[in-house]
Amino acid sequence: MSTETTQIHRVYIKATPERVWEAITSPDWNGKYGYGAPAKYDLRPGGKYEAYTNDQMKAYDPNLGDIAVDGEVVEVDPPRKLVQTWRMCMDQGMKEEGFTRLTWQIDPSVDGVCKLTVTHELTGAPKLADMVDGGQEHVGAGGGWAFVLSDLKSLVETGAPLAG
């Protein structure tokens, strides 16, 4: 099990900062990549964040509620930075670990490329740290942030996610 308390994931995307920002914050985009859980942000400090379970998740576990992940917006600087709290609600053990802190940093690079850095502060959340680092991929829990960011990159650059 991963004991990392801060994980940093980075991907380079051929797109404008505005396009990457929209892919992260708009439910029209964010439900098309990763695990297909559309998310809604109230983009103001103190605003609510919720990512919703989808039909595939509920087919796997009929006891799931409607909320996959929840949290609160801490800082908003479109289209460059979004800081939020983040809590996994689908697994009771991870939910009990409480809220973690997630920072999305979008920096323009060269030739129309953006550098997207996701910093996930996971102090006190070892089960969640293992999952979002891809440690549960072998049991069908997915590839964590590496998968989500790879899928986001594919969707933004090509118009299609990795699978489907």
N, C-alpha and C positions, 0 to 999 in steps of 0.2 A: 504494500500500500504506500502510495506517495505521501511523504510528510512535508512536502514543500508548502510554505505558507503564503508565498507570492509566486504566481505563475505569470510569465510574460509571453505572449504569442504575437507574432508579427507576420503580416502578409502584404505583398505589393500588388496593387490592383490598377490596371490601366483604365482609369476613370477620373472624373473630377471629384473633388471633395464633396460637392453637393450631391452627386449621384451616390457616393458611398454612404453619406449621411442618410439619404432617403432610404437606401437599402436596409439600414440598421433600424430606423425609427418609424417607417411607414408599414402598417399591417398589409398593405397591398404588395409589399416586397418581402418583408421579414418572415412571412408564412410560407415562402416558396423555397427556402434553403434550410440547411441544418436539419432539424427534426420536424420541420413543417408545423411548428407551433406559432401561429400568428400572435404578435405582441402589440399592445397598445401602450403608448407613452403619453402622459400629460406633461409636456415638455416645459416644465417650470420647476424651480427648486421646491421640493415638498410634494410634487406631483406624483401620481400613482403610476406604477409600471406593472403590467400583467401580461404573461404569455399563457396562451390557452392550450389545453390538450386538444388533440385532433382525433378523428375517428380511428385512425390506425393505433394510436396510443390506447384508446379506450377498448379497442378490440383485443389488444394484448392483455389489458387489465381492466375489466369492467367496473372495478371499484374505484377507479380514478375519478376525482372531481373535475371541475371545469378548468381549474387553474394549475398549470404546470410549474410556473415560476412567478414569484411576485417580488415587489420591491418598491423603492421610492427614488425619484430623481433627486440628486444632490446638487449637481452643477450642469449647466447647459451653455454651450458656446458654439452654436451652429455655424458652419459645418465642420468644426474642428475638434470639439471635445464634448463628451457626455460622461458624466460620473453618476453612478446609481448604486443602490443597494440591490442585492440579488439573493433570493432564497429559493431553493428547490422544494416544491410542495408535493411532488408526485411520490416521494419516498419519505415515510415518516421519520426514519433515522436521520436522513439528511435535513429534513425540515426542522428537526429538533436542534441541529447544529446552529440554526439561526441564520441571520443575514450576513452576507459577505459583501465586499465592495468591488465593483467592476468599473473600470475606466476604459472608454473607447477614445483613442487619440488618432485623429486623421491628419496627416501631414502631407502636403504636396511634395512631390519629388521632381524628377526630370521627365521630359517628353510625355506629359499627360498621365503620369503614374502617381498614385498616392500610396503612402506607407500607412497601413492601418495597424496600430498596436493596441492589443487588448491586455490590460493588466488586471488580474483577478487576485485580490487579497483574500486569502482563505484561512487566516488564523482561527484556530478553534474548530475547523471544519474538515477533519481528515478524510471522512468518507466522500464528501463533495469534492475535495482536492483530487482524490484518486479518480473519481468519475470524470471530472472535466479535463483531467490530464490524459484521458483515454485509457485508464487502467482497467476499466470494466468492459472494454470492447469485446473481449473473448467470451463474455456471457451475454452478448447482445445489447449492451447498454450504449453502444455507439463509440465514436472516436473522440468525443469531447470537443474542446475548442479548436483543435487542429482540423477536425472534420467540418465543423460549422464554418470556420473562416475559409477553408478551401472551397466549400460549396457556395458561400457568399461571393467569393472571387469569380467562380465559374459563372454564376448567374449574372453578375454585373457585366462581365466581359463578353459573354456569349448569348445571354438571354435565356439560358437553360441551366438548371442545376446539374450536379454531377450524376444523379440517378433520376430516372423518370423521363 
